[in-house]
Amino acid sequence: MFSKILIANRGEIAVRIIRAARELGIKTVAVYSQADKDALHAQMADEAICIGAAKASESYLNITNILSAAIATKAQAIHPGFGFLSENSKFVEMCEELNIKFIGPSAKIMDTMGDKINARKEMIQAGVPVIPGSDGEVFTVEEALEVAEKIGYPVMLKASAGGGGKGIRKVTSKDELPSLFTNAQQEAKNAFGNGAMYMEKVIYPARHIEVQILGDAHGNVIHLGERDCSLQRNNQKVLEESPSVAIDSAKRHEIGESARAAAAHVGYENAGTIEFLYQNGKHYFMEMNTRVQVEHPVTEFVTGIDIVKEQIRIAYGEELKFKNQADVKFTGHSIECRINAENPAFNFAPSPGKIKELFLPAGGPGLRVDSAMYQGYTIPMYYDSMVAKVIVHGDNREEAFARMERALSEFIVDGISTNIEFQFDLLGDEKIKKGDYSTAYLMEEFLPNWKPNN
């Protein structure tokens, strides 16, 4: 096993990885920006190195500084967490050149599945259902009009090399396509240096169903069930649960096997997630995330499998702990609420600042809080606003909801604004309690009628 790994990330995911490594007997190296000199991950690791200024571009996205820290500390492997460099194939290639193991898939697989057009082609070859759309890249308005006529409006324009919401436009009619295509293509060129576009039929409203997969270097591939991530605000997940109440056992098996087949087809190694849209009994491949995801704890609760530990073991060359799909057992129901430093009453404006008082919920089985907050810590303004994740598990969905409501009612953060009360209100919504929601529900039905308490 590795004797030392470097965590190329910050916040709760860095703390999560440090804890997993410690249980495996592995020493850890934390990297931190000048804004994070007092951060919990920098205090918890065996070693900590400052890698630059507060801006992510000068620290957590600075490949040279991170690799220099790995070399200086003799780290054998790097865990990227999520975000930042976690899906940067250039970073993976540089790790490989320096004989530092990247805890994730190869650069080749990352590029294959990161390019949306290539990923679509691979899924068709694997027999995985895909969203109706263009057969390849689209470069002109004339081509776009032809494809749209074939698949029917509304359509979604997407940058082939896209990410972060750049180069994406929804088109509802022939008249608006030319201007929207030109705008999206120019945005893609500016953001990615690549103006190639592709098009898909809009599947909306739908359920956003994703399947966690694990693959090792010995040809073993399993899935760890699905997560329902349909409750989203501005395409950002807010609350996730597993299993989904929208699908029955037969469909659950079918979607799980689609994800497993997709990962096996490309020879995927390490943890990844296959994302689908589900509508009217049919599921469609949307994209693959070639990293651990924010919501991985709900899967850990329902399977009892530590995904981060499995990532490390796979990277070291070990076989999966569970080699056969039949070995994976699912129990109960799990929910995760993302807690952000933001003010929902003011259009969810970011709320950095010093934490004057903090009480994290605890007690009883089936409750976990992943966070890097502590009393007296100052939440910096430079990074993502998520400051904690509350994850619960119950024998059934009703028990899980009750446990989450209890946990959120105990959660106290003074000094900054958070979305805790907003999450509490979500849990109390009758449609959400019944599982009667889609990707449209939060933005189009819940939020227009929601009133903050203060």
C-alpha positions in Angstrom: 0.0 0.0 0.0 1.1 3.6 -0.5 3.0 5.0 2.4 2.1 8.7 1.6 -0.4 10.5 -0.6 -1.0 14.1 -1.3 -4.5 15.6 -1.4 -4.8 18.1 -4.2 -8.0 19.8 -2.8 -9.4 21.6 0.2 -12.4 21.7 2.5 -14.6 18.8 3.5 -13.4 16.5 0.7 -9.8 17.0 1.7 -10.7 16.1 5.3 -12.7 13.1 4.1 -9.7 11.8 2.2 -7.3 12.4 5.1 -9.6 10.3 7.4 -9.8 7.4 4.9 -6.0 7.4 4.4 -5.4 7.5 8.1 -7.6 4.4 8.6 -5.5 2.7 5.9 -2.3 3.6 7.7 -1.2 6.1 5.0 0.5 9.4 5.8 -1.0 12.5 4.1 0.2 15.7 2.7 -2.2 18.7 2.5 -1.7 21.6 0.1 -3.3 24.9 1.0 -3.5 28.5 -0.4 -2.6 31.6 1.6 -6.4 32.0 2.3 -6.5 28.5 3.8 -3.5 28.6 6.1 -5.9 28.0 9.1 -8.1 25.5 7.3 -8.9 22.2 8.9 -7.4 20.0 6.2 -4.0 21.8 6.6 -4.1 21.1 10.3 -5.2 17.4 10.1 -2.7 16.2 7.6 0.7 14.8 8.6 2.4 17.5 6.4 1.1 20.7 4.9 2.5 22.9 2.1 1.4 26.3 0.9 1.1 26.2 -2.9 0.2 29.8 -3.7 -2.1 32.8 -3.3 -5.8 32.8 -2.5 -7.1 32.6 -6.1 -7.7 29.0 -7.2 -5.8 29.7 -10.4 -2.7 30.5 -8.4 -3.0 27.6 -5.9 -5.4 24.6 -6.3 -5.3 24.9 -10.1 -1.5 25.4 -10.2 -0.3 22.1 -11.5 3.4 23.0 -11.2 3.1 24.0 -7.6 1.1 20.9 -6.6 3.5 18.5 -8.3 6.4 20.3 -6.8 4.9 19.7 -3.4 4.4 16.0 -4.2 8.0 15.6 -5.2 9.3 17.6 -2.2 7.4 15.5 0.3 8.0 12.2 -1.6 4.3 11.5 -2.0 3.7 8.4 -4.1 0.1 9.3 -5.2 -2.2 12.2 -5.5 -5.9 12.2 -4.7 -7.7 15.1 -6.5 -11.1 14.9 -4.7 -13.7 16.7 -6.8 -13.6 20.0 -8.7 -10.3 21.8 -9.3 -7.9 19.3 -11.2 -10.0 16.2 -10.7 -10.9 15.9 -14.4 -7.9 17.6 -15.9 -6.2 15.0 -18.2 -3.1 17.2 -18.5 -2.5 16.9 -14.8 -3.0 13.2 -15.0 -0.4 12.9 -17.8 2.1 15.0 -15.8 1.6 12.8 -12.7 2.3 9.7 -14.9 5.4 11.3 -16.3 6.7 11.9 -12.8 5.8 8.4 -11.7 3.3 9.7 -9.2 0.1 7.7 -9.2 -3.1 9.6 -9.9 -6.0 8.2 -7.8 -8.5 8.2 -10.6 -8.8 7.0 -14.2 -6.1 7.4 -16.9 -5.7 10.5 -19.0 -6.9 8.6 -22.0 -10.2 7.5 -20.4 -10.7 10.9 -18.9 -10.4 12.5 -22.4 -12.6 9.9 -24.0 -15.4 10.3 -21.5 -14.9 14.0 -20.9 -15.4 14.9 -24.6 -19.2 14.7 -24.9 -19.3 13.6 -28.5 -16.7 10.8 -28.0 -18.6 9.7 -24.9 -21.8 9.5 -26.8 -20.2 7.4 -29.5 -18.7 5.0 -26.9 -22.1 4.6 -25.2 -23.8 3.8 -28.5 -21.2 1.1 -29.1 -21.8 -0.2 -25.6 -25.5 -0.5 -26.2 -26.4 2.2 -23.7 -29.4 4.4 -24.5 -28.4 8.0 -25.5 -30.4 11.1 -25.9 -31.5 11.6 -29.5 -29.2 14.2 -31.1 -26.5 15.0 -33.7 -24.3 12.1 -34.9 -21.2 14.2 -34.4 -19.9 17.7 -34.2 -22.0 20.6 -35.6 -20.1 23.7 -36.8 -22.6 25.8 -38.7 -26.1 27.2 -38.3 -27.2 25.3 -41.4 -26.1 22.0 -39.9 -27.8 22.9 -36.7 -31.1 23.7 -38.4 -31.0 20.3 -40.2 -30.4 18.4 -37.0 -33.1 20.2 -35.1 -35.6 19.5 -37.8 -34.8 15.8 -37.6 -34.9 15.4 -33.8 -37.6 18.0 -33.1 -37.7 21.1 -30.8 -36.9 21.9 -28.1 -33.2 21.1 -28.5 -30.1 21.8 -26.4 -27.0 23.2 -27.9 -23.8 22.1 -26.1 -20.1 22.8 -26.6 -18.3 19.6 -27.3 -15.4 20.6 -25.0 -17.9 22.2 -22.6 -18.2 22.4 -18.8 -19.3 24.7 -16.1 -22.4 25.7 -18.1 -20.4 27.4 -20.9 -21.6 27.1 -24.5 -25.0 25.7 -23.6 -28.3 27.1 -24.9 -31.9 25.8 -25.0 -33.6 26.4 -28.3 -37.4 26.2 -28.5 -38.0 27.2 -32.1 -36.4 27.4 -35.6 -36.5 31.2 -35.5 -34.3 31.6 -32.4 -31.8 28.9 -33.4 -29.4 31.0 -35.5 -28.6 33.7 -32.9 -28.5 31.2 -30.0 -26.1 28.9 -32.0 -23.8 31.8 -32.8 -23.7 33.0 -29.2 -23.1 29.6 -27.8 -20.4 28.8 -30.3 -18.6 32.0 -29.6 -18.8 31.4 -25.8 -17.3 28.0 -26.4 -14.5 29.4 -28.4 -13.7 32.0 -25.7 -13.9 29.4 -22.9 -12.3 26.3 -24.4 -10.6 27.4 -27.6 -13.0 25.0 -29.5 -16.1 26.0 -31.4 -17.3 22.4 -32.0 -21.0 22.0 -30.9 -23.4 19.1 -30.7 -27.1 18.9 -30.2 -29.5 16.9 -28.2 -33.3 16.6 -27.8 -34.4 18.3 -24.6 -35.6 15.7 -22.1 -37.4 17.9 -19.6 -38.8 17.7 -17.0 -37.2 14.4 -16.1 -35.5 12.6 -13.2 -31.7 13.0 -12.9 -30.5 9.5 -12.0 -26.9 8.7 -11.6 -25.2 5.4 -10.9 -21.9 5.0 -8.9 -19.5 2.6 -10.5 -16.1 1.1 -9.4 -13.7 -0.6 -11.8 -10.2 -2.1 -11.1 -7.2 -2.9 -13.2 -8.1 -6.6 -13.2 -11.3 -6.2 -15.3 -13.7 -6.2 -12.4 -16.5 -3.6 -12.7 -19.5 -3.2 -10.4 -22.1 -0.6 -9.8 -23.2 0.6 -6.3 -26.8 1.6 -7.1 -28.4 4.8 -8.1 -28.8 8.3 -6.6 -31.6 10.6 -7.4 -30.2 14.1 -7.9 -33.3 15.8 -9.5 -33.6 18.6 -6.9 -31.4 21.2 -8.4 -31.1 25.0 -8.4 -29.4 26.5 -11.5 -28.1 23.1 -12.4 -26.5 22.7 -9.0 -27.6 19.7 -6.9 -29.2 20.7 -3.6 -30.5 17.4 -2.1 -29.7 13.8 -3.1 -31.2 10.5 -2.1 -30.7 6.8 -2.7 -32.5 4.8 -3.8 -34.7 6.7 -6.2 -38.5 6.4 -5.5 -39.1 7.1 -9.2 -38.0 3.7 -10.5 -39.0 0.1 -9.6 -36.7 -2.8 -9.0 -36.8 -3.9 -12.7 -35.8 -0.5 -14.0 -33.3 -0.2 -11.2 -31.5 -3.3 -12.4 -31.7 -2.1 -16.0 -30.1 1.3 -15.3 -27.5 -0.3 -13.1 -26.5 -2.7 -15.8 -26.4 0.1 -18.3 -23.9 1.9 -16.1 -21.8 -1.2 -15.5 -21.8 -2.0 -19.2 -20.7 1.6 -20.0 -17.8 1.5 -17.6 -16.7 -2.0 -18.7 -16.8 -1.0 -22.4 -14.3 1.8 -21.9 -12.1 -0.2 -19.5 -12.8 2.2 -16.7 -10.6 2.1 -13.5 -11.4 3.7 -10.2 -14.6 5.4 -9.1 -16.8 7.2 -11.5 -20.5 8.1 -12.0 -22.7 7.5 -15.1 -25.5 10.1 -15.2 -28.8 9.5 -16.9 -32.0 11.4 -17.5 -35.1 9.3 -16.8 -38.5 10.1 -18.4 -41.6 8.1 -19.1 -40.0 4.7 -18.3 -36.9 5.3 -20.4 -33.4 6.3 -19.4 -30.8 8.1 -21.5 -27.1 8.5 -21.0 -26.2 12.1 -20.2 -22.5 12.2 -19.2 -19.9 10.5 -17.1 -18.0 12.1 -14.1 -14.6 10.6 -13.9 -14.1 11.3 -10.2 -15.6 10.9 -6.8 -18.7 13.0 -6.4 -20.0 15.3 -3.7 -22.9 13.0 -3.0 -20.9 9.7 -2.7 -21.8 9.4 1.1 -25.4 8.4 0.4 -24.1 5.5 -1.6 -21.7 4.6 1.2 -24.6 4.5 3.6 -26.8 2.2 1.5 -24.0 -0.2 0.5 -21.6 0.0 3.5 -18.7 0.4 1.0 -16.1 3.1 1.6 -15.7 4.6 -1.9 -12.6 6.7 -1.0 -10.8 3.7 0.4 -11.7 1.7 -2.6 -10.3 4.5 -4.8 -7.0 4.3 -3.0 -6.9 0.5 -3.1 -7.7 0.4 -6.9 -5.0 3.0 -7.6 -2.5 0.8 -5.8 -3.4 -2.1 -8.0 -5.5 -4.2 -5.7 -8.7 -6.0 -6.8 -12.1 -4.6 -5.8 -13.2 -5.7 -2.4 -16.5 -6.8 -4.0 -15.7 -8.3 -7.4 -19.1 -9.6 -8.3 -22.3 -7.5 -8.6 -24.1 -10.0 -6.4 -21.7 -9.2 -3.6 -23.1 -5.7 -3.3 -26.0 -5.5 -0.8 -28.3 -2.5 -0.5 -30.1 -1.6 2.7 -32.4 1.2 3.7 -32.6 4.8 2.4 -30.1 7.6 2.5 -30.4 11.4 2.0 -27.8 14.1 1.7 -28.4 17.9 2.2 -25.7 20.3 1.0 -25.1 23.1 3.4 -23.8 26.3 1.8 -22.6 29.6 3.1 -25.2 31.6 1.3 -28.3 33.7 2.0 -31.4 32.2 0.4 -33.4 35.4 1.3 -31.1 37.4 -1.0 -31.0 35.3 -4.0 -28.6 32.8 -2.4 -25.8 35.4 -2.2 -22.5 34.0 -0.9 -21.9 34.6 2.8 -18.3 34.2 3.7 -17.1 35.2 7.2 -16.0 34.1 10.6 -17.9 31.3 12.4 -18.7 32.7 15.9 -20.6 29.6 17.1 -21.0 26.1 15.7 -22.9 23.1 16.8 -22.9 20.1 14.4 -25.8 17.6 14.8 -24.9 14.2 16.2 -26.3 11.3 18.2 -27.8 7.9 17.2 -27.1 5.7 14.2 -27.3 6.7 10.6 -26.1 10.3 10.9 -22.9 11.7 9.4 -21.7 15.3 8.9 -18.9 15.9 6.5 -17.4 19.4 7.1 -14.2 21.4 7.5 -15.8 24.0 9.6 -14.9 24.8 13.2 -15.7 27.5 15.7 -13.5 30.6 15.0 -12.7 29.6 11.4 -13.2 32.1 8.7 -15.0 30.9 5.5 -12.9 32.4 2.6 -14.6 34.2 -0.2 -12.6 32.6 -3.0 -14.1 29.1 -3.3 -17.3 27.1 -3.6 -19.9 28.0 -1.0 -20.5 24.5 0.3 -19.3 24.2 3.9 -20.9 20.9 5.0 -22.9 17.9 4.0 -25.4 16.3 6.3 -26.0 12.6 5.4 -28.5 10.3 7.1 -29.6 6.7 6.7 -32.8 5.0 7.8 -34.5 1.7 7.5 -36.8 3.4 5.0 -37.4 6.8 3.4 -39.8 8.0 6.1 -37.2 7.3 8.8 -34.4 8.9 6.8 -36.5 12.1 6.3 -37.3 12.3 10.0 -33.7 11.8 10.9 -32.6 14.6 8.5 -35.2 17.0 9.9 -34.0 16.2 13.4 -30.4 16.8 12.3 -31.0 20.1 10.6 -33.0 21.4 13.6 -29.9 20.9 15.7 -27.4 22.4 13.2 -26.3 25.8 14.5 -23.9 28.1 12.6 -23.6 31.7 13.8 -21.6 34.4 12.1 -22.5 33.5 8.5 -25.8 32.9 6.6 -26.5 29.3 5.5 -29.2 27.5 3.6 -30.1 25.2 6.6 -33.6 26.6 6.9 -34.1 26.4 3.2 -33.2 22.7 3.3 -35.5 22.1 6.2 -38.4 23.7 4.2 -37.5 21.4 1.3 -37.8 18.4 3.5 -41.2 19.5 4.7 -42.6 20.0 1.2 -45.5 17.5 0.6 -44.5 16.7 -3.0 -40.9 16.1 -2.0 -42.0 13.9 0.9 -44.0 11.9 -1.6 -41.1 11.7 -4.0 -43.3 13.5 -6.6 -40.7 15.8 -8.2 -38.4 16.3 -11.2 -35.6 18.4 -12.4 -38.1 21.2 -12.9 -39.7 21.1 -9.5 -37.3 23.2 -7.3 -36.9 26.1 -9.7 -40.3 26.2 -11.3 -42.7 25.2 -8.5 -41.0 25.2 -5.1 -38.9 28.4 -5.2 -41.6 30.7 -6.7 -43.8 29.9 -3.7 -41.1 29.7 -1.0 -40.9 32.5 1.5 -37.8 32.8 3.8 -38.5 32.9 7.5 -36.5 36.1 8.2 
